[in-house]
Structure formats: structure tokens, C-alpha cells
Amino acid sequence: MQELKRAREIIDDVSKETDSILLFHSLSGKDSIVLLDLCYKKFKRVVVVFMYIVKDLEHIMRYYNYAKPSTRTLSLFKFLIMLYFMI
């Protein structure tokens, strides 16, 4: 639990400097989910960015639909990662 305490301290320090934050998010990982929850409580505006390779995966969209903005406080942006393979 030391990691969670330290994360809260850092978020508190940052929230004293700004009321907005940009958060890169995996939309499926437990660390990202906890971090979004912590930030959402401390900032007036949270901009969440996540990148994907395969569009509309069920397990990702489930969380996206849960986390998508119901208020103007949270903004979600999706970016497609284009992969190029050289053979």
C-alpha cells in the first residue's frame, strides 16, 4: 500500500499546481483504472488518451463505455496505432 500512498501524495502535489491533467491510459489495466479514479477526484478536468491497434475490442470497449464522459470533467481521446512491417 506504500505505492498507493505515494501516488496520492504526488497527485496532491500536482493538483496544487494545476486543475487539469493529461492521462495516458491503457483502458484495461488495473493501474490505469486506479490512477484515473485517483485523478478524477482531484482535478477539475481530466483528459484521457489511449492508443489502440485493433478497433472496438470487447474488453476495451466495456471499460471505455464505463469511463466515457458523462460530465464535462472527463475527456477521452482514441488514437489508432498504425503498424508497418518490413519483410
Steps between C-alpha positions, in 0.01 A plus 500: 500500500803730511472545122140621530591741778788639293276531192247700703777730628625566147147563369436739790820691419413525131141608575639798695667620178222440247133407478539296178695188419582289193496127573620229262286196575496134396122468545539151636784497750436518873767766549339727242154449649620589851696800374198637314288460812758685712543782247127539438451584868773768504479689171228709340593369156652164409594435137549129438689374196525138396646336195377186333597266221181296459182706483209434738633205697224391737704506822636848415165644392336374819729722706490783248120511525525492880757781512378716213404852597166548665607848605728762351771409752629197313605491134597179322705490182574190294800469271554217256854370499607428148751218476720449199693181448792469266559156357 
